[in-house]
Amino acid sequence: MSFEERQILIIGAGPSGLIAAREAARRGVDVLVVEEDSEIGVPCHCAGLLSLRGLKRLNISADGSYVQNKVRGAFFHSPSGLSFKVEKQSPVACVVDRSSFDKYLASQATRIGAEIRLNSRVQEIQLENGCVAARSKKRVFKASIVIDAEGASSRIVKAAGLKSTNPSHFLPGFQLDLYGVDVDPNYVEVHVGSRVAPGFFAWVIPLSSNSARVGLGCRKANPKELLQRFIERRFKGEEYEILTSRSGTIITSGPIEKTFSNRLLIVGDAAGQVKPTTGGGVILGGLCGAIAGKVAAEAVNLGRFDEDFLRLYEESWRKSLGREFKYMILARRILNALSDRMIDKGFELIIKEGLQEVISREGDMDFQSNVILELVRRRRILRILLPLLKLQHLLHEIGLG
Ligand SMILES: Cc1cc2nc3c(=O)[nH]c(=O)nc-3n(C[C@H](O)[C@H](O)[C@H](O)COP(=O)(O)OP(=O)(O)OC[C@H]3O[C@@H](n4cnc5c(N)ncnc54)[C@H](O)[C@@H]3O)c2cc1C
């Protein structure tokens, strides 16, 4: 068994870990990222829909070769077939090939000085005198500080004695890339309802006018079977070819209670830094990864690896995203409690009152609190929601109680 000493060790070369690596390395500290798989970005579990604003916030180009398409809005479809459209004048999001996207992030991090080691699975970590020891099959990495970016599995989080994401908020997701379908390349489709995707939704993300990434997440059902049925209905009579299939775990819980301890920071899916409304985690996990990289580099420069210093990480990400998570968790709870009939009523109201204009105007794919508050505050929407929920509790949560 060989030993290797590093200043910062990052476990997991997904977007959160790679962005953390980039931000730490740019501050001149020594960074090693270890990844269990043999290729960055493979296997891929993601639909790759990322907001342009989010990419800008992360200093990532929206014009790289990993971009497959850009969209400017979405069609929402209710259980009974009602629909409305939200849109902006110009593109708001891009669809990326996640494998190429992750490789690009890896090249950003290594160009600036980080090192990435593939085929290196950390099996356990242990606090030792003056370092954290992370063991893989062949090697022990002794690091001043570890950033855990291991994704949804959360093995390290549990081993470190922190409370991991509650698996009851994990949903199975399944998606296929289809070629030969007729879709509008400018708009994503979101289909809701218990028949389509109980407990979540189905998506059609156009890759061009004749190809799309079609998938769904669901609760207590088989996503593969539901997706097959959805595709048969949605693309009835069309002749298409299935190019790739992907599955994965969609996290809807919101963040874990505590994302730091001595010599350890937790980021991304491992920390539950995923939008509970949509299951999207690349941008918010990346923003938290950037903060973690910065705090870890500061910790190295100051020689401070204690909890009192590292809580700065949690304070910083909660300051910018805490409110967002709070409202998205609320929205997810409301959505989970709605019957198909109530969803239809909600659609009717949105269409009748022209609220799609409000969503189009106020909407931000990642910072959703304003639009959630704007909608939930509407008296008629409240009237639909209240029979379901404890009135005082809801009003209190949205600051109207
Ligand atoms: C079906 C589906 C569709 C999705 N669509 C979108 C979308 O359109 N937009 C969006 O923003 N998000 C989407 N997401 C969520 C998104 O994929 C995740 O939020 C994002 O990948 C989280 O990044 P991460 O770096 O935290 O974790 P990951 O991307 O999971 O990366 C973790 C990495 O750590 C490695 N690893 C794990 N354990 C170890 C270990 N012990 N030692 C070494 N390496 C280890 C893994 O191999 C992996 O490479 C989707 C998820 C699913 C399941």
The ligand as an SDF file (V2000), in Angstrom:
LIG
                    3D

 53 58  0  0  0  0  0  0  0  0999 V2000
  -32.3770   11.0870  -15.2260 C   0  0  0  0  0  0  0  0  0  0  0  0
  -31.6830   12.3310  -14.7200 C   0  0  0  0  0  0  0  0  0  0  0  0
  -31.7530   13.5080  -15.4520 C   0  0  0  0  0  0  0  0  0  0  0  0
  -31.1390   14.6570  -14.9590 C   0  0  0  0  0  0  0  0  0  0  0  0
  -31.2110   15.8000  -15.7050 N   0  0  0  0  0  0  0  0  0  0  0  0
  -30.6140   16.9430  -15.2760 C   0  0  0  0  0  0  0  0  0  0  0  0
  -30.6570   18.1220  -16.0490 C   0  0  0  0  0  0  0  0  0  0  0  0
  -31.2400   18.1590  -17.1340 O   0  0  0  0  0  0  0  0  0  0  0  0
  -30.0440   19.2340  -15.5520 N   0  0  0  0  0  0  0  0  0  0  0  0
  -29.3810   19.2220  -14.3540 C   0  0  0  0  0  0  0  0  0  0  0  0
  -28.8520   20.2700  -13.9410 O   0  0  0  0  0  0  0  0  0  0  0  0
  -29.3200   18.1020  -13.6160 N   0  0  0  0  0  0  0  0  0  0  0  0
  -29.9030   16.9590  -14.0400 C   0  0  0  0  0  0  0  0  0  0  0  0
  -29.8190   15.8150  -13.2890 N   0  0  0  0  0  0  0  0  0  0  0  0
  -29.0660   15.8650  -12.0200 C   0  0  0  0  0  0  0  0  0  0  0  0
  -27.5640   15.8800  -12.2830 C   0  0  0  0  0  0  0  0  0  0  0  0
  -27.2050   14.7860  -13.0860 O   0  0  0  0  0  0  0  0  0  0  0  0
  -26.8220   15.8340  -10.9410 C   0  0  0  0  0  0  0  0  0  0  0  0
  -27.3780   16.7700  -10.0510 O   0  0  0  0  0  0  0  0  0  0  0  0
  -25.3320   16.1610  -11.1460 C   0  0  0  0  0  0  0  0  0  0  0  0
  -24.7100   15.1960  -11.9520 O   0  0  0  0  0  0  0  0  0  0  0  0
  -24.6370   16.2280   -9.7940 C   0  0  0  0  0  0  0  0  0  0  0  0
  -23.2630   16.4150   -9.9700 O   0  0  0  0  0  0  0  0  0  0  0  0
  -22.2420   15.9040   -8.8600 P   0  0  0  0  0  0  0  0  0  0  0  0
  -20.8970   16.2910   -9.3460 O   0  0  0  0  0  0  0  0  0  0  0  0
  -22.6790   16.3520   -7.5180 O   0  0  0  0  0  0  0  0  0  0  0  0
  -22.3990   14.3190   -8.8530 O   0  0  0  0  0  0  0  0  0  0  0  0
  -22.1580   13.2820  -10.0410 P   0  0  0  0  0  0  0  0  0  0  0  0
  -22.3450   13.9060  -11.3570 O   0  0  0  0  0  0  0  0  0  0  0  0
  -22.9610   12.0840   -9.6900 O   0  0  0  0  0  0  0  0  0  0  0  0
  -20.6180   12.9250   -9.9080 O   0  0  0  0  0  0  0  0  0  0  0  0
  -20.1180   12.1510   -8.8390 C   0  0  0  0  0  0  0  0  0  0  0  0
  -18.8590   11.4580   -9.3070 C   0  0  0  0  0  0  0  0  0  0  0  0
  -18.2250   10.8220   -8.1920 O   0  0  0  0  0  0  0  0  0  0  0  0
  -17.7490    9.5420   -8.5640 C   0  0  0  0  0  0  0  0  0  0  0  0
  -17.6400    8.7670   -7.3230 N   0  0  0  0  0  0  0  0  0  0  0  0
  -18.6570    8.3350   -6.5220 C   0  0  0  0  0  0  0  0  0  0  0  0
  -18.1720    7.6980   -5.4410 N   0  0  0  0  0  0  0  0  0  0  0  0
  -16.8210    7.7240   -5.5640 C   0  0  0  0  0  0  0  0  0  0  0  0
  -15.7580    7.2180   -4.7500 C   0  0  0  0  0  0  0  0  0  0  0  0
  -15.9970    6.5910   -3.5940 N   0  0  0  0  0  0  0  0  0  0  0  0
  -14.4800    7.4130   -5.1510 N   0  0  0  0  0  0  0  0  0  0  0  0
  -14.2140    8.0620   -6.3230 C   0  0  0  0  0  0  0  0  0  0  0  0
  -15.1850    8.5480   -7.1380 N   0  0  0  0  0  0  0  0  0  0  0  0
  -16.4700    8.4030   -6.7510 C   0  0  0  0  0  0  0  0  0  0  0  0
  -18.7990    9.0520   -9.5480 C   0  0  0  0  0  0  0  0  0  0  0  0
  -18.2860    8.0380  -10.3870 O   0  0  0  0  0  0  0  0  0  0  0  0
  -19.1260   10.3330  -10.3060 C   0  0  0  0  0  0  0  0  0  0  0  0
  -18.3020   10.5120  -11.4360 O   0  0  0  0  0  0  0  0  0  0  0  0
  -30.4290   14.6410  -13.7350 C   0  0  0  0  0  0  0  0  0  0  0  0
  -30.3530   13.4630  -13.0060 C   0  0  0  0  0  0  0  0  0  0  0  0
  -30.9780   12.3080  -13.4950 C   0  0  0  0  0  0  0  0  0  0  0  0
  -30.8790   11.0530  -12.6930 C   0  0  0  0  0  0  0  0  0  0  0  0
  1  2  1  0
  2  3  1  0
  2 52  2  0
  3  4  2  0
  4  5  1  0
  4 50  1  0
  5  6  2  0
  6  7  1  0
  6 13  1  0
  7  8  2  0
  7  9  1  0
  9 10  1  0
 10 11  2  0
 10 12  1  0
 12 13  2  0
 13 14  1  0
 14 15  1  0
 14 50  1  0
 15 16  1  0
 16 17  1  0
 16 18  1  0
 18 19  1  0
 18 20  1  0
 20 21  1  0
 20 22  1  0
 22 23  1  0
 23 24  1  0
 24 25  2  0
 24 26  1  0
 24 27  1  0
 27 28  1  0
 28 29  2  0
 28 30  1  0
 28 31  1  0
 31 32  1  0
 32 33  1  0
 33 34  1  0
 33 48  1  0
 34 35  1  0
 35 36  1  0
 35 46  1  0
 36 37  1  0
 36 45  1  0
 37 38  2  0
 38 39  1  0
 39 40  1  0
 39 45  2  0
 40 41  1  0
 40 42  2  0
 42 43  1  0
 43 44  2  0
 44 45  1  0
 46 47  1  0
 46 48  1  0
 48 49  1  0
 50 51  2  0
 51 52  1  0
 52 53  1  0
M  END
$$$$
